[in-house]
Amino acid sequence: MIVFVNDQPKELESHVNLSQLVGMLGLTDAKGQALALNNRVIPRSKFEETLLHEGDQILIIQATQGG
């Protein structure tokens, strides 16, 4: 199946959850990040149970520090 990560197509096996996607992208230790699935922020506690589907839009949001 094809999903879009920050508007870039990514081909995945079926039955992939957000937790697995985070691992595939190498973001498991990333701090200050949030993921939005189809314009809805998903808490990390829900990554394991959130299955991805064909055409889903995933946005990785990185907090930045500054003033």
Distance bins in CASP14 RR format, pairs under 12 A and 6 or more apart:
PFRMAT RR
TARGET T0000
AUTHOR 0000-0000-0000
RMODE 2
METHOD distances of the structure
MODEL  1
1 9 0 0 0 0 0 1 0 0 0 0 0
1 10 0 0 0 0 1 0 0 0 0 0 0
1 11 1 0 0 1 0 0 0 0 0 0 0
1 12 1 0 1 0 0 0 0 0 0 0 0
1 13 1 0 0 1 0 0 0 0 0 0 0
1 14 1 0 1 0 0 0 0 0 0 0 0
1 15 0 0 0 0 1 0 0 0 0 0 0
1 16 0 0 0 0 1 0 0 0 0 0 0
1 21 0 0 0 0 0 1 0 0 0 0 0
1 51 0 0 0 0 0 1 0 0 0 0 0
1 52 1 0 0 1 0 0 0 0 0 0 0
1 53 1 0 0 1 0 0 0 0 0 0 0
1 54 1 0 1 0 0 0 0 0 0 0 0
1 55 1 0 0 1 0 0 0 0 0 0 0
1 56 0 0 0 0 1 0 0 0 0 0 0
2 8 0 0 0 0 0 1 0 0 0 0 0
2 9 1 0 1 0 0 0 0 0 0 0 0
2 10 1 0 0 1 0 0 0 0 0 0 0
2 11 1 0 1 0 0 0 0 0 0 0 0
2 12 1 0 0 1 0 0 0 0 0 0 0
2 13 0 0 0 0 0 1 0 0 0 0 0
2 14 0 0 0 0 0 1 0 0 0 0 0
2 16 0 0 0 0 0 1 0 0 0 0 0
2 52 0 0 0 0 0 1 0 0 0 0 0
2 53 0 0 0 0 0 1 0 0 0 0 0
2 54 1 0 0 1 0 0 0 0 0 0 0
2 55 1 0 0 1 0 0 0 0 0 0 0
2 56 0 0 0 0 1 0 0 0 0 0 0
2 57 0 0 0 0 0 1 0 0 0 0 0
2 58 0 0 0 0 0 1 0 0 0 0 0
3 9 1 0 0 1 0 0 0 0 0 0 0
3 10 1 0 1 0 0 0 0 0 0 0 0
3 11 0 0 0 0 1 0 0 0 0 0 0
3 12 1 0 1 0 0 0 0 0 0 0 0
3 13 0 0 0 0 0 1 0 0 0 0 0
3 14 0 0 0 0 0 1 0 0 0 0 0
3 16 0 0 0 0 1 0 0 0 0 0 0
3 17 0 0 0 0 0 1 0 0 0 0 0
3 18 0 0 0 0 0 1 0 0 0 0 0
3 20 0 0 0 0 0 1 0 0 0 0 0
3 21 1 0 0 1 0 0 0 0 0 0 0
3 24 0 0 0 0 0 1 0 0 0 0 0
3 25 0 0 0 0 0 1 0 0 0 0 0
3 35 0 0 0 0 0 1 0 0 0 0 0
3 37 0 0 0 0 1 0 0 0 0 0 0
3 38 0 0 0 0 0 1 0 0 0 0 0
3 51 0 0 0 0 0 1 0 0 0 0 0
3 52 1 0 1 0 0 0 0 0 0 0 0
3 53 1 0 0 1 0 0 0 0 0 0 0
3 54 1 0 0 1 0 0 0 0 0 0 0
3 55 1 0 1 0 0 0 0 0 0 0 0
3 56 1 0 1 0 0 0 0 0 0 0 0
3 57 1 0 0 1 0 0 0 0 0 0 0
3 58 1 0 0 1 0 0 0 0 0 0 0
3 59 0 0 0 0 0 1 0 0 0 0 0
4 10 1 0 0 1 0 0 0 0 0 0 0
4 11 0 0 0 0 0 1 0 0 0 0 0
4 12 0 0 0 0 0 1 0 0 0 0 0
4 21 0 0 0 0 0 1 0 0 0 0 0
4 36 0 0 0 0 0 1 0 0 0 0 0
4 37 0 0 0 0 0 1 0 0 0 0 0
4 38 0 0 0 0 0 1 0 0 0 0 0
4 52 0 0 0 0 0 1 0 0 0 0 0
4 53 0 0 0 0 0 1 0 0 0 0 0
4 54 0 0 0 0 0 1 0 0 0 0 0
4 55 1 0 0 1 0 0 0 0 0 0 0
4 56 1 0 0 1 0 0 0 0 0 0 0
4 57 1 0 1 0 0 0 0 0 0 0 0
4 58 1 0 0 1 0 0 0 0 0 0 0
4 59 0 0 0 0 1 0 0 0 0 0 0
4 60 0 0 0 0 0 1 0 0 0 0 0
5 11 0 0 0 0 0 1 0 0 0 0 0
5 12 0 0 0 0 1 0 0 0 0 0 0
5 16 0 0 0 0 0 1 0 0 0 0 0
5 18 0 0 0 0 0 1 0 0 0 0 0
5 21 1 0 0 1 0 0 0 0 0 0 0
5 22 0 0 0 0 0 1 0 0 0 0 0
5 24 0 0 0 0 1 0 0 0 0 0 0
5 25 1 0 0 1 0 0 0 0 0 0 0
5 26 0 0 0 0 0 1 0 0 0 0 0
5 27 0 0 0 0 0 1 0 0 0 0 0
5 35 0 0 0 0 1 0 0 0 0 0 0
5 36 0 0 0 0 0 1 0 0 0 0 0
5 37 0 0 0 0 0 1 0 0 0 0 0
5 52 0 0 0 0 0 1 0 0 0 0 0
5 55 0 0 0 0 0 1 0 0 0 0 0
5 56 0 0 0 0 1 0 0 0 0 0 0
5 57 0 0 0 0 1 0 0 0 0 0 0
5 58 1 0 1 0 0 0 0 0 0 0 0
5 59 0 0 0 0 1 0 0 0 0 0 0
5 60 1 0 0 1 0 0 0 0 0 0 0
5 61 0 0 0 0 0 1 0 0 0 0 0
6 25 0 0 0 0 0 1 0 0 0 0 0
6 27 0 0 0 0 0 1 0 0 0 0 0
6 33 0 0 0 0 0 1 0 0 0 0 0
6 35 0 0 0 0 0 1 0 0 0 0 0
6 36 0 0 0 0 0 1 0 0 0 0 0
6 57 0 0 0 0 1 0 0 0 0 0 0
6 58 1 0 0 1 0 0 0 0 0 0 0
6 59 1 0 0 1 0 0 0 0 0 0 0
6 60 1 0 1 0 0 0 0 0 0 0 0
6 61 0 0 0 0 1 0 0 0 0 0 0
6 62 0 0 0 0 0 1 0 0 0 0 0
7 55 0 0 0 0 0 1 0 0 0 0 0
7 57 1 0 0 1 0 0 0 0 0 0 0
7 58 0 0 0 0 1 0 0 0 0 0 0
7 59 0 0 0 0 1 0 0 0 0 0 0
7 60 0 0 0 0 0 1 0 0 0 0 0
8 25 0 0 0 0 0 1 0 0 0 0 0
8 57 0 0 0 0 0 1 0 0 0 0 0
8 58 0 0 0 0 1 0 0 0 0 0 0
8 59 0 0 0 0 0 1 0 0 0 0 0
8 60 0 0 0 0 0 1 0 0 0 0 0
9 54 0 0 0 0 0 1 0 0 0 0 0
9 55 0 0 0 0 1 0 0 0 0 0 0
9 56 0 0 0 0 0 1 0 0 0 0 0
9 57 0 0 0 0 0 1 0 0 0 0 0
9 58 0 0 0 0 0 1 0 0 0 0 0
10 16 0 0 0 0 1 0 0 0 0 0 0
10 21 0 0 0 0 1 0 0 0 0 0 0
10 24 0 0 0 0 1 0 0 0 0 0 0
10 25 0 0 0 0 1 0 0 0 0 0 0
10 52 0 0 0 0 1 0 0 0 0 0 0
10 54 0 0 0 0 0 1 0 0 0 0 0
10 55 0 0 0 0 0 1 0 0 0 0 0
10 56 0 0 0 0 1 0 0 0 0 0 0
10 57 0 0 0 0 0 1 0 0 0 0 0
10 58 0 0 0 0 1 0 0 0 0 0 0
10 60 0 0 0 0 0 1 0 0 0 0 0
11 21 0 0 0 0 0 1 0 0 0 0 0
11 24 0 0 0 0 0 1 0 0 0 0 0
11 52 0 0 0 0 0 1 0 0 0 0 0
11 54 0 0 0 0 0 1 0 0 0 0 0
11 55 0 0 0 0 0 1 0 0 0 0 0
12 18 0 0 0 0 0 1 0 0 0 0 0
12 20 0 0 0 0 1 0 0 0 0 0 0
12 21 1 0 0 1 0 0 0 0 0 0 0
12 23 0 0 0 0 0 1 0 0 0 0 0
12 24 1 0 0 1 0 0 0 0 0 0 0
12 25 0 0 0 0 0 1 0 0 0 0 0
12 51 0 0 0 0 0 1 0 0 0 0 0
12 52 1 0 0 1 0 0 0 0 0 0 0
12 53 0 0 0 0 0 1 0 0 0 0 0
12 54 0 0 0 0 1 0 0 0 0 0 0
12 55 0 0 0 0 0 1 0 0 0 0 0
12 56 0 0 0 0 1 0 0 0 0 0 0
12 58 0 0 0 0 0 1 0 0 0 0 0
13 20 0 0 0 0 1 0 0 0 0 0 0
13 21 0 0 0 0 0 1 0 0 0 0 0
13 24 0 0 0 0 1 0 0 0 0 0 0
13 51 0 0 0 0 0 1 0 0 0 0 0
13 52 0 0 0 0 1 0 0 0 0 0 0
13 54 0 0 0 0 0 1 0 0 0 0 0
14 20 0 0 0 0 0 1 0 0 0 0 0
14 51 0 0 0 0 1 0 0 0 0 0 0
14 52 0 0 0 0 1 0 0 0 0 0 0
14 53 0 0 0 0 1 0 0 0 0 0 0
14 54 0 0 0 0 1 0 0 0 0 0 0
15 21 0 0 0 0 0 1 0 0 0 0 0
15 50 0 0 0 0 0 1 0 0 0 0 0
15 51 1 0 0 1 0 0 0 0 0 0 0
15 52 0 0 0 0 1 0 0 0 0 0 0
15 53 0 0 0 0 1 0 0 0 0 0 0
15 54 0 0 0 0 0 1 0 0 0 0 0
16 22 0 0 0 0 0 1 0 0 0 0 0
16 23 0 0 0 0 0 1 0 0 0 0 0
16 24 1 0 0 1 0 0 0 0 0 0 0
16 25 0 0 0 0 0 1 0 0 0 0 0
16 47 0 0 0 0 0 1 0 0 0 0 0
16 48 0 0 0 0 0 1 0 0 0 0 0
16 50 0 0 0 0 0 1 0 0 0 0 0
16 51 1 0 0 1 0 0 0 0 0 0 0
16 52 1 0 1 0 0 0 0 0 0 0 0
16 53 0 0 0 0 1 0 0 0 0 0 0
16 54 0 0 0 0 0 1 0 0 0 0 0
16 56 0 0 0 0 1 0 0 0 0 0 0
16 58 0 0 0 0 0 1 0 0 0 0 0
17 23 0 0 0 0 0 1 0 0 0 0 0
17 24 0 0 0 0 0 1 0 0 0 0 0
17 35 0 0 0 0 0 1 0 0 0 0 0
17 37 0 0 0 0 0 1 0 0 0 0 0
17 42 0 0 0 0 0 1 0 0 0 0 0
17 46 0 0 0 0 1 0 0 0 0 0 0
17 47 1 0 0 1 0 0 0 0 0 0 0
17 48 1 0 1 0 0 0 0 0 0 0 0
17 49 1 0 0 1 0 0 0 0 0 0 0
17 50 1 0 1 0 0 0 0 0 0 0 0
17 51 1 0 1 0 0 0 0 0 0 0 0
17 52 1 0 0 1 0 0 0 0 0 0 0
17 53 0 0 0 0 0 1 0 0 0 0 0
17 56 0 0 0 0 0 1 0 0 0 0 0
17 58 0 0 0 0 0 1 0 0 0 0 0
18 24 0 0 0 0 0 1 0 0 0 0 0
18 25 0 0 0 0 0 1 0 0 0 0 0
18 27 0 0 0 0 0 1 0 0 0 0 0
18 28 0 0 0 0 0 1 0 0 0 0 0
18 33 0 0 0 0 0 1 0 0 0 0 0
18 34 0 0 0 0 0 1 0 0 0 0 0
18 35 1 0 0 1 0 0 0 0 0 0 0
18 36 0 0 0 0 0 1 0 0 0 0 0
18 37 1 0 0 1 0 0 0 0 0 0 0
18 38 0 0 0 0 0 1 0 0 0 0 0
18 40 0 0 0 0 0 1 0 0 0 0 0
18 41 0 0 0 0 0 1 0 0 0 0 0
18 42 1 0 0 1 0 0 0 0 0 0 0
18 43 0 0 0 0 0 1 0 0 0 0 0
18 44 0 0 0 0 1 0 0 0 0 0 0
18 45 0 0 0 0 0 1 0 0 0 0 0
18 46 1 0 0 1 0 0 0 0 0 0 0
18 47 1 1 0 0 0 0 0 0 0 0 0
18 48 1 0 0 1 0 0 0 0 0 0 0
18 49 0 0 0 0 1 0 0 0 0 0 0
18 50 1 0 1 0 0 0 0 0 0 0 0
18 51 0 0 0 0 1 0 0 0 0 0 0
18 52 1 0 0 1 0 0 0 0 0 0 0
18 53 0 0 0 0 0 1 0 0 0 0 0
18 56 0 0 0 0 1 0 0 0 0 0 0
18 58 1 0 0 1 0 0 0 0 0 0 0
18 59 0 0 0 0 0 1 0 0 0 0 0
18 60 0 0 0 0 0 1 0 0 0 0 0
19 25 0 0 0 0 0 1 0 0 0 0 0
19 26 0 0 0 0 0 1 0 0 0 0 0
19 27 0 0 0 0 0 1 0 0 0 0 0
19 28 0 0 0 0 1 0 0 0 0 0 0
19 35 0 0 0 0 0 1 0 0 0 0 0
19 42 0 0 0 0 0 1 0 0 0 0 0
19 43 0 0 0 0 0 1 0 0 0 0 0
19 44 0 0 0 0 1 0 0 0 0 0 0
19 45 0 0 0 0 0 1 0 0 0 0 0
19 46 0 0 0 0 1 0 0 0 0 0 0
19 47 1 0 1 0 0 0 0 0 0 0 0
19 48 1 0 1 0 0 0 0 0 0 0 0
19 49 0 0 0 0 1 0 0 0 0 0 0
19 50 1 0 0 1 0 0 0 0 0 0 0
19 51 0 0 0 0 0 1 0 0 0 0 0
19 52 0 0 0 0 0 1 0 0 0 0 0
20 26 0 0 0 0 0 1 0 0 0 0 0
20 27 0 0 0 0 0 1 0 0 0 0 0
20 28 0 0 0 0 0 1 0 0 0 0 0
20 47 0 0 0 0 1 0 0 0 0 0 0
20 48 0 0 0 0 1 0 0 0 0 0 0
20 49 0 0 0 0 0 1 0 0 0 0 0
20 50 0 0 0 0 0 1 0 0 0 0 0
20 51 0 0 0 0 1 0 0 0 0 0 0
20 52 0 0 0 0 1 0 0 0 0 0 0
21 27 0 0 0 0 1 0 0 0 0 0 0
21 28 0 0 0 0 0 1 0 0 0 0 0
21 35 0 0 0 0 1 0 0 0 0 0 0
21 37 0 0 0 0 1 0 0 0 0 0 0
21 42 0 0 0 0 0 1 0 0 0 0 0
21 47 0 0 0 0 1 0 0 0 0 0 0
21 48 0 0 0 0 0 1 0 0 0 0 0
21 50 0 0 0 0 1 0 0 0 0 0 0
21 51 0 0 0 0 0 1 0 0 0 0 0
21 52 1 0 0 1 0 0 0 0 0 0 0
21 56 0 0 0 0 1 0 0 0 0 0 0
21 58 1 0 0 1 0 0 0 0 0 0 0
21 60 0 0 0 0 1 0 0 0 0 0 0
22 28 1 0 1 0 0 0 0 0 0 0 0
22 29 0 0 0 0 1 0 0 0 0 0 0
22 30 0 0 0 0 1 0 0 0 0 0 0
22 33 0 0 0 0 1 0 0 0 0 0 0
22 34 0 0 0 0 0 1 0 0 0 0 0
22 35 1 0 0 1 0 0 0 0 0 0 0
22 37 0 0 0 0 0 1 0 0 0 0 0
22 42 0 0 0 0 0 1 0 0 0 0 0
22 44 0 0 0 0 1 0 0 0 0 0 0
22 47 1 0 0 1 0 0 0 0 0 0 0
22 48 0 0 0 0 0 1 0 0 0 0 0
22 50 0 0 0 0 0 1 0 0 0 0 0
22 52 0 0 0 0 0 1 0 0 0 0 0
22 58 0 0 0 0 1 0 0 0 0 0 0
22 60 0 0 0 0 1 0 0 0 0 0 0
23 29 0 0 0 0 1 0 0 0 0 0 0
23 30 0 0 0 0 0 1 0 0 0 0 0
23 35 0 0 0 0 0 1 0 0 0 0 0
23 47 0 0 0 0 1 0 0 0 0 0 0
23 48 0 0 0 0 0 1 0 0 0 0 0
24 52 0 0 0 0 0 1 0 0 0 0 0
24 58 0 0 0 0 0 1 0 0 0 0 0
25 33 0 0 0 0 0 1 0 0 0 0 0
25 35 0 0 0 0 1 0 0 0 0 0 0
25 58 0 0 0 0 1 0 0 0 0 0 0
25 60 1 0 0 1 0 0 0 0 0 0 0
26 33 0 0 0 0 0 1 0 0 0 0 0
26 60 0 0 0 0 0 1 0 0 0 0 0
27 33 1 0 0 1 0 0 0 0 0 0 0
27 34 0 0 0 0 0 1 0 0 0 0 0
27 35 0 0 0 0 1 0 0 0 0 0 0
27 44 0 0 0 0 0 1 0 0 0 0 0
27 47 0 0 0 0 0 1 0 0 0 0 0
27 58 0 0 0 0 0 1 0 0 0 0 0
27 60 1 0 0 1 0 0 0 0 0 0 0
27 61 0 0 0 0 0 1 0 0 0 0 0
27 62 0 0 0 0 1 0 0 0 0 0 0
28 44 0 0 0 0 0 1 0 0 0 0 0
28 47 0 0 0 0 0 1 0 0 0 0 0
30 44 0 0 0 0 0 1 0 0 0 0 0
30 60 0 0 0 0 1 0 0 0 0 0 0
30 61 0 0 0 0 0 1 0 0 0 0 0
30 62 1 0 0 1 0 0 0 0 0 0 0
30 63 0 0 0 0 0 1 0 0 0 0 0
31 44 0 0 0 0 0 1 0 0 0 0 0
31 62 0 0 0 0 1 0 0 0 0 0 0
31 63 0 0 0 0 1 0 0 0 0 0 0
31 64 0 0 0 0 0 1 0 0 0 0 0
31 65 0 0 0 0 0 1 0 0 0 0 0
32 44 0 0 0 0 0 1 0 0 0 0 0
32 60 0 0 0 0 0 1 0 0 0 0 0
32 61 0 0 0 0 1 0 0 0 0 0 0
32 62 1 0 0 1 0 0 0 0 0 0 0
32 63 1 0 1 0 0 0 0 0 0 0 0
32 64 0 0 0 0 1 0 0 0 0 0 0
32 65 0 0 0 0 1 0 0 0 0 0 0
33 41 0 0 0 0 0 1 0 0 0 0 0
33 42 0 0 0 0 0 1 0 0 0 0 0
33 44 0 0 0 0 1 0 0 0 0 0 0
33 47 0 0 0 0 0 1 0 0 0 0 0
33 58 0 0 0 0 0 1 0 0 0 0 0
33 59 0 0 0 0 0 1 0 0 0 0 0
33 60 1 0 0 1 0 0 0 0 0 0 0
33 61 1 0 0 1 0 0 0 0 0 0 0
33 62 1 0 1 0 0 0 0 0 0 0 0
33 63 1 0 0 1 0 0 0 0 0 0 0
33 64 0 0 0 0 0 1 0 0 0 0 0
34 40 0 0 0 0 0 1 0 0 0 0 0
34 41 1 0 1 0 0 0 0 0 0 0 0
34 42 0 0 0 0 1 0 0 0 0 0 0
34 43 0 0 0 0 1 0 0 0 0 0 0
34 44 0 0 0 0 1 0 0 0 0 0 0
34 46 0 0 0 0 0 1 0 0 0 0 0
34 47 0 0 0 0 0 1 0 0 0 0 0
34 58 0 0 0 0 0 1 0 0 0 0 0
34 59 0 0 0 0 1 0 0 0 0 0 0
34 60 1 0 0 1 0 0 0 0 0 0 0
34 61 1 0 1 0 0 0 0 0 0 0 0
34 62 0 0 0 0 1 0 0 0 0 0 0
34 63 1 0 0 1 0 0 0 0 0 0 0
35 41 1 0 0 1 0 0 0 0 0 0 0
35 42 1 0 1 0 0 0 0 0 0 0 0
35 43 0 0 0 0 1 0 0 0 0 0 0
35 44 0 0 0 0 1 0 0 0 0 0 0
35 46 0 0 0 0 1 0 0 0 0 0 0
35 47 1 0 0 1 0 0 0 0 0 0 0
35 50 0 0 0 0 1 0 0 0 0 0 0
35 52 0 0 0 0 0 1 0 0 0 0 0
35 56 0 0 0 0 0 1 0 0 0 0 0
35 57 0 0 0 0 0 1 0 0 0 0 0
35 58 1 0 0 1 0 0 0 0 0 0 0
35 59 1 0 0 1 0 0 0 0 0 0 0
35 60 1 0 1 0 0 0 0 0 0 0 0
35 61 1 0 0 1 0 0 0 0 0 0 0
35 62 0 0 0 0 0 1 0 0 0 0 0
36 42 1 0 0 1 0 0 0 0 0 0 0
36 43 0 0 0 0 0 1 0 0 0 0 0
36 50 0 0 0 0 0 1 0 0 0 0 0
36 56 0 0 0 0 0 1 0 0 0 0 0
36 57 0 0 0 0 1 0 0 0 0 0 0
36 58 1 0 0 1 0 0 0 0 0 0 0
36 59 1 0 1 0 0 0 0 0 0 0 0
36 60 0 0 0 0 1 0 0 0 0 0 0
36 61 1 0 0 1 0 0 0 0 0 0 0
37 43 0 0 0 0 0 1 0 0 0 0 0
37 46 0 0 0 0 1 0 0 0 0 0 0
37 47 0 0 0 0 1 0 0 0 0 0 0
37 49 0 0 0 0 0 1 0 0 0 0 0
37 50 1 0 0 1 0 0 0 0 0 0 0
37 51 0 0 0 0 0 1 0 0 0 0 0
37 52 1 0 0 1 0 0 0 0 0 0 0
37 53 0 0 0 0 1 0 0 0 0 0 0
37 55 0 0 0 0 0 1 0 0 0 0 0
37 56 1 0 0 1 0 0 0 0 0 0 0
37 57 1 0 0 1 0 0 0 0 0 0 0
37 58 1 0 1 0 0 0 0 0 0 0 0
37 59 0 0 0 0 1 0 0 0 0 0 0
37 60 0 0 0 0 0 1 0 0 0 0 0
37 61 0 0 0 0 0 1 0 0 0 0 0
38 50 0 0 0 0 0 1 0 0 0 0 0
38 52 0 0 0 0 0 1 0 0 0 0 0
38 53 0 0 0 0 1 0 0 0 0 0 0
38 55 0 0 0 0 1 0 0 0 0 0 0
38 56 1 0 0 1 0 0 0 0 0 0 0
38 57 1 0 1 0 0 0 0 0 0 0 0
38 58 0 0 0 0 1 0 0 0 0 0 0
38 59 0 0 0 0 1 0 0 0 0 0 0
39 56 0 0 0 0 0 1 0 0 0 0 0
39 57 1 0 0 1 0 0 0 0 0 0 0
39 58 0 0 0 0 0 1 0 0 0 0 0
39 59 1 0 0 1 0 0 0 0 0 0 0
39 61 0 0 0 0 0 1 0 0 0 0 0
40 46 0 0 0 0 0 1 0 0 0 0 0
40 50 0 0 0 0 1 0 0 0 0 0 0
40 56 0 0 0 0 0 1 0 0 0 0 0
40 57 0 0 0 0 0 1 0 0 0 0 0
40 58 0 0 0 0 0 1 0 0 0 0 0
40 59 0 0 0 0 1 0 0 0 0 0 0
41 47 0 0 0 0 0 1 0 0 0 0 0
41 50 0 0 0 0 0 1 0 0 0 0 0
41 58 0 0 0 0 0 1 0 0 0 0 0
41 59 0 0 0 0 1 0 0 0 0 0 0
41 60 0 0 0 0 0 1 0 0 0 0 0
41 61 1 0 0 1 0 0 0 0 0 0 0
42 48 0 0 0 0 0 1 0 0 0 0 0
42 49 0 0 0 0 1 0 0 0 0 0 0
42 50 1 0 1 0 0 0 0 0 0 0 0
42 51 0 0 0 0 0 1 0 0 0 0 0
42 52 0 0 0 0 0 1 0 0 0 0 0
42 56 0 0 0 0 0 1 0 0 0 0 0
42 58 0 0 0 0 1 0 0 0 0 0 0
42 59 0 0 0 0 0 1 0 0 0 0 0
42 60 0 0 0 0 0 1 0 0 0 0 0
42 61 0 0 0 0 0 1 0 0 0 0 0
43 49 0 0 0 0 0 1 0 0 0 0 0
43 50 0 0 0 0 1 0 0 0 0 0 0
44 50 0 0 0 0 0 1 0 0 0 0 0
47 58 0 0 0 0 0 1 0 0 0 0 0
50 56 0 0 0 0 1 0 0 0 0 0 0
50 58 0 0 0 0 0 1 0 0 0 0 0
52 58 1 0 0 1 0 0 0 0 0 0 0
END
